């Protein structure tokens, strides 16, 4: 369930900003930073999680933990993209999937062990009915990764 942006008040935004800095901050310290009690802070965080507004997760650099290949795959299609997006969404090695406007209809971010796995995935994407072509953009290095949008 997505909440409209205007449903976030200043305290919600302050909580999100604090969690983006440190997702493991204790509720007592988080509450003190945003002006709430520990219990009220816990309830606010839980509501943000329950509504799908935030997820508190550990973010890794895949290259630092043994994955050797990261890439963005642009996908061109014919016809409606709904069924194609559903098929791609089911592929566990696609980590991020968006429907786009422009020269690609969908963009898939992938993290795989090596080039052989990237080739296998690319071939599976090309076999999806309605996919007309793909273009792969291989990441050479992960220079910046941030998830700080939404709190400002």
N, C-alpha and C positions, 0 to 999 in steps of 0.2 A: 504494500500500500504506500503510495507516494503522497507526501504532504505538500501542499503548495508552499512555495518559498516564504510567503508572508505569514505562515503559521508558526514560524520560528520567532520567538521573542529574543530580547537581548541576552537573557540568561542562557537560553538554549545555545545561542551563538558563542557566548563566552565558554560554556561547557565544551562545545565542539572544538573551539580553538585550543583549550587546555588539553583535551584528549589528543589533538593532532600533534602537540608538542611531546606528550608522554601518555600513551594509552594505558599505562600501568599506574598512573597517579592514584593514590589512595583517596577514597571518597571524602575523608576528613580534610585533606589538603585541597582537593578539588572544590569542595564546598566553601572553604575559606577563601579561595581565589575568586569565586563567583558570588559570594554573599549569601550562601544557603547553609542549612544544617546538613549533616551527613545523610540523614534519612531523606530529606527533600532532594538532595543531590542524587542519591541512589535512585529515587523514583523518576527523576528527570532523565537520567542516563538510560534507565530501563525503557522509558517511553520512547526515547530517540531510537533505541535499538529495535523495539517492538514494531515501530512504524516504518522501519527500513530506512530511516534518515541517516543513521550511522551504523557502521560495523567496527568493532574493535578487534583488529587482527595484527599479527606480526607481519611486517613487510620485509621481504628479503631481496637481495641482489642475486638473481639466479646465476649469474656468472661466477659469483663468489662461493656458491654452494655446489658447483660441479656441472651445471648445465653449460654446454659449450655453444649453443646457438639460440639467439633471440632474433625474431623477425616480425615485421608487419607484412601481411599479405593482403593486397588489394584484390577484390573480387568483382568482376563485371558479370552481369546477368542479363537474361532476357525475361520479360514478363514480370509478374509480381514477385517481390522478394521474400514474402512471408514464409513460404515453404522452404526456401533455400536457407533463410536465417534459422529456421527450426532445425534443419538438418545439420547446419554448422554448429549450432548451439549444443547439439548432442555430442560433438567431438571433444573428448576430454582434454586434448592437447591444445585446444584454442582457449586462451585465458581471457580474452577481451574481444568482444564482438559488437560492432556498431553498424547500423544502417546509415549510409551517408548520402550526401548530395555531391555531385561533381563527377569526376571521371571514373570513380569506382562506386559501386552500389553498396558494397559492404567492405569493412576493414576488420581483419583478424589479427590480433597480437598473439604470438605463439612463443613458447619457450620449450625447446626440445634438447635432447642429449647431444645430437650431432647432426651433420648434414644429411646422413642417410635417413634419419627420422624426419627431417624437414622435407626431403624429397617424397617420402611416403605420405606425409600429411598433405603436401601440395597435390599429389596425385589423387588422394581421396577427395579433396575439395573439388578438383576438376571433374570428378565423376558424378558429382551431385547434379541431378537434372536441373537445367536452367542456367548453370554456370557456363559462361561463354569463354572467359579467360581469367587468368590470375597474373599478378605481378608481385614479386617478392622483394622486400626491402630488408636486407640483412643488417642487423645491428652490429657494429664493430666494437662498441663500448657503451656502457650505461653510465652517462655522465651526470644526469640529474633525474631524480624520481621524487615527485612531491604529490601529496594528496591534500593540500591545504585549501582547496577551493571551498566556498560555501560558508565560511565562518566570518568573512569580512563584509 
